[in-house]
Amino acid sequence: MAFLSRNLILDLLLTALAPAIWGTTYIVTSQFLPPDRPFIAALLRVLPAGIALLIWSRRFPQRGEWAKLIVTGILNIGAFQALLFIAAYRLPGGLAAVIGAIQPLLVMLLAWCVDRQRSPWLAVLSAIAGILGMAMLLLSPHTVLDPLGIGAAFLGAISMALGTWLSRRWALSLPIVALTGWQLTIGGVVLAPVALIV
């Protein structure tokens, strides 16, 4: 029984680790990364992680899955991370986070409009309540509104929503670790030339 409890605690801690790391994006970007280099920051975040996951998983996609994997890698990682870091550099973290929080609603909207798949009202209301709650906690009358940053945050949310929806729709055969590794690596490869030039 103690073994199960230890595994459960470890699983809970590992599960909590991902959002904890993800939540550091805005503070790390604004305080520790080189100023005005959003693409370098995005590249450093995704490419090493993708390569590590590929080494760990050692799985390749099937021949017919490459195009879908490239599209989802660009949308979920390459474009999203670039836009996320542009927003993080140009907006207060709270505003960027609130705009990014529309992503689940966009996925639900895509599923409803294209697939005629209705989300439960509780899910829709929960997403809206989450956005409103974040806005009340993180925004103030003194929040600076940078149009380029706001546009990047919205486009990032749209990119990730479309990539998430396509990933569900296409249901690639790779296990989750390999799929994540390939998407991170593809996104990193797409970001690399931009990061070196800009």
C-alpha positions in Angstrom: 0.0 0.0 0.0 2.9 2.4 0.8 4.2 1.7 -2.7 1.0 2.9 -4.3 0.9 6.0 -2.1 4.4 6.9 -3.1 3.7 6.4 -6.8 0.5 8.4 -6.5 2.3 11.3 -4.8 5.1 11.2 -7.4 2.5 11.2 -10.2 0.7 14.2 -8.7 4.0 16.1 -8.3 5.0 15.3 -11.9 1.6 16.4 -13.1 1.9 19.6 -11.2 5.4 20.3 -12.6 4.3 20.9 -16.2 1.9 23.8 -15.4 4.3 25.2 -12.8 7.1 25.4 -15.4 4.7 26.7 -18.0 3.5 29.4 -15.7 7.0 30.8 -15.4 7.0 31.9 -19.1 6.1 35.5 -18.5 8.4 36.2 -15.5 11.4 34.3 -16.9 10.9 36.1 -20.3 10.7 39.6 -18.8 13.4 39.2 -16.1 16.0 36.7 -17.3 16.1 36.4 -21.1 17.8 38.7 -23.5 15.7 41.7 -24.3 14.0 41.9 -27.7 14.9 38.3 -28.7 11.6 36.5 -28.5 12.5 33.9 -31.1 15.7 32.9 -29.4 13.7 32.5 -26.2 11.1 30.3 -27.9 13.8 28.2 -29.6 15.6 27.6 -26.3 12.4 26.5 -24.8 11.3 24.0 -27.4 14.2 22.4 -29.3 16.2 20.9 -26.5 13.1 19.5 -24.9 11.9 18.0 -28.2 15.3 16.4 -28.9 15.4 14.9 -25.4 11.9 13.4 -25.8 12.8 11.9 -29.2 15.9 10.3 -27.7 13.8 9.0 -24.9 10.9 7.7 -27.0 12.8 6.4 -30.0 9.6 6.3 -32.1 9.0 7.5 -35.7 5.7 8.5 -37.3 4.2 6.4 -40.0 4.9 7.5 -43.6 1.5 9.0 -44.2 1.6 11.0 -40.9 4.5 13.3 -41.7 2.5 16.1 -43.3 0.0 16.1 -40.4 2.8 16.1 -37.9 4.6 19.0 -39.6 1.3 21.0 -39.6 0.6 20.3 -35.9 4.2 20.9 -35.0 4.2 24.3 -36.6 0.8 25.4 -35.2 1.2 23.9 -31.7 4.8 24.8 -31.2 6.6 26.9 -33.9 4.0 29.6 -34.5 2.5 29.4 -31.0 5.8 29.8 -29.2 7.0 32.6 -31.4 3.7 34.5 -30.9 3.7 33.7 -27.1 7.1 35.2 -26.7 6.3 38.3 -28.7 3.3 38.8 -26.4 5.4 38.1 -23.3 8.0 40.7 -24.3 5.4 43.3 -25.2 2.6 42.9 -22.6 2.3 42.6 -18.9 2.2 38.9 -18.0 -1.4 39.1 -16.7 -2.8 40.5 -19.9 -0.9 38.0 -22.1 -2.2 35.1 -19.8 -5.8 36.3 -20.0 -5.7 36.6 -23.8 -4.1 33.1 -24.0 -6.8 31.7 -21.8 -9.3 32.0 -24.7 -7.7 29.0 -26.4 -10.0 26.3 -24.8 -13.0 28.3 -26.0 -11.6 28.5 -29.5 -11.1 24.7 -29.6 -14.7 24.2 -28.5 -15.9 26.7 -31.1 -13.9 24.8 -33.9 -15.3 21.5 -32.7 -18.8 22.9 -32.8 -18.6 24.8 -36.1 -16.7 22.2 -38.1 -17.4 18.9 -36.4 -20.9 19.7 -35.1 -19.7 18.5 -31.8 -21.2 20.5 -28.9 -19.2 21.0 -25.7 -21.1 20.6 -22.5 -22.4 23.9 -21.1 -20.4 23.3 -17.9 -17.2 23.2 -19.9 -18.0 26.4 -21.8 -19.1 28.2 -18.6 -16.0 27.0 -16.8 -13.7 28.3 -19.5 -15.5 31.7 -19.5 -15.4 31.8 -15.7 -11.7 31.0 -15.8 -11.0 33.9 -18.2 -13.1 36.3 -16.1 -11.4 35.2 -12.9 -8.0 35.6 -14.4 -8.9 39.0 -15.7 -10.1 40.2 -12.3 -7.0 38.9 -10.6 -4.4 40.0 -13.2 -5.6 43.1 -14.9 -5.7 46.6 -13.5 -6.7 50.1 -14.8 -3.0 50.7 -15.4 -2.5 47.7 -17.7 -0.6 48.9 -20.8 -2.2 47.8 -24.1 0.3 47.2 -26.8 -1.5 46.5 -30.1 1.3 44.3 -31.5 1.5 42.3 -28.2 -2.3 41.9 -28.1 -2.4 40.7 -31.7 0.4 38.2 -31.1 -1.4 36.9 -28.0 -4.6 36.4 -30.0 -2.9 34.8 -32.9 -1.0 32.5 -30.6 -4.2 31.4 -29.0 -5.7 30.8 -32.4 -2.7 28.9 -33.6 -2.7 26.6 -30.6 -6.4 26.1 -30.7 -6.2 25.1 -34.4 -3.3 22.8 -33.7 -5.1 21.2 -30.8 -8.2 20.7 -32.8 -6.3 19.1 -35.7 -4.3 16.9 -33.4 -7.5 15.5 -31.9 -9.1 15.2 -35.4 -6.2 13.4 -37.0 -5.4 11.1 -34.0 -1.8 10.3 -35.0 -0.5 6.8 -34.1 2.4 8.0 -32.0 2.4 7.7 -28.2 2.1 11.0 -26.4 5.8 11.3 -25.5 6.9 10.7 -29.1 4.2 13.0 -30.5 5.2 15.8 -28.2 8.9 15.2 -29.0 8.3 15.4 -32.7 6.1 18.5 -32.4 8.6 20.3 -30.2 11.5 19.4 -32.6 9.6 20.4 -35.7 8.5 23.6 -34.1 12.1 24.3 -33.0 13.5 23.6 -36.5 11.0 26.1 -37.9 11.9 28.7 -35.3 15.7 28.2 -35.7 16.3 30.3 -38.9 14.0 33.0 -37.7 15.7 33.1 -34.3 19.1 33.4 -35.9 18.0 36.2 -38.2 15.8 38.3 -36.0 
